[in-house]
Amino acid sequence: MFRIASDNNIDEYADSVSEFIRTCVEDVVPIATIKTFPNQKPWIDGSIRVKLKARTTAFNQGKVTGNMTEYKQCNYSLCKAIKQAKRQYRDKVESQFKGSDTRGM
């Protein structure tokens, strides 16, 4: 298929094969867009953002109703999640330095 289209020219043959592979990859591999901000902490992930948003919502509702118990529960849950995420991040970084693999540092 590619050899016929290239007329025995190796450059055209290589270009057509690589273009076909590139097209197949673009069709099959999904593209994900990830937003990162320069002031974003490395241990903050989606679950912590959800809990942070829930805490903010609970605070705003608590100001209106005067009942801050839900806010306190959300705040406690958020603090525990942040501590756990920091611990996991610290363990991950420490494990990179413990190994003899210099490429992973």
N, C-alpha and C positions, 0 to 999 in steps of 0.2 A: 504494500500500500504506500509506504513512504518512499521506497526505492524508486517506484515508477514516477512519482511526482518530482523527484530530485534530479532526474536525467543524469544519473551517475556522478553527480557533484557532491562530494562529501560534506561540504559546508551547508548546502541546502538540505541535505539529508539530516544532518545533526540539528539544524535549526527547526526543521519540521517535527522531528521526534521530540525535541525538548519543548517545543510549543504545545504539542499534543499532551505531553505529561503535565505541563503547567496548567493547561485547560482542565484536565481531569482532576488535578489537585484543587483548583479553585472551585470546581463543582461539588467535590466530595467533602472537603475539610471545612467545618464551620468556622466562621470568623466571630470572635468574641471581643467586645470593646470593654476595657477595664479602665475606670477612672482612678487615677492616683493623684494625690495632692502632696506638695512638698512638706507640709506640716502634719501629715497623717502618720500616726504611730504604727509601727509594724505589727503590733499585737491586736490592733482594732480590726475586727472582721465583721461580716454581715450580721451575725447573731448579736454582737455587742451594739451595733447600730440600731437594731430592732429594739433592744432593751432600752437604749438611750431615748429613742423616740417614744416608747411607752412611758418612760419616766417623765418626759416633758409633757406628754398628754395628761398624765395623772396629776402633775403639778398644776397645770392650767385648769383642770376640772376641780381640783381641790381648792384652788383660790376662789372659784365661783361658788361651790357648795359649802365650803368650810370644813369638809371632811378630808383630812390629809392621810388617812390610814393606807389608802391604795398607793399614794405617792411614797410613803415610807417603805412599803413592801417592794415597790418597783426599784427604789433607790438601793435597798439591801440586795436585791437580786442583781442589779447592775454592778454593784461593788464586788460581789462574789465572782461574777463573770469576768470582770476586768482582772481581778487577782489571779484567777485560773488561767486566763489568756496570757498574762505576763509570765506566769510560772512556766507555761508550755513554751513560750517564746525563749525564755532564758534557758530552758533545758535543750531546746533545739540549737541555740547558739553555742552553748557549752559543749554539746556533743560534736559540733563541727571542729572545735578547737582541741578536743581530746583525741580525735583521730589523727593519723599520720598523713592523711590526704591533704596536700597543700592546695589542690585545685578547688576544694570545697570551701576554702576560707574566704 
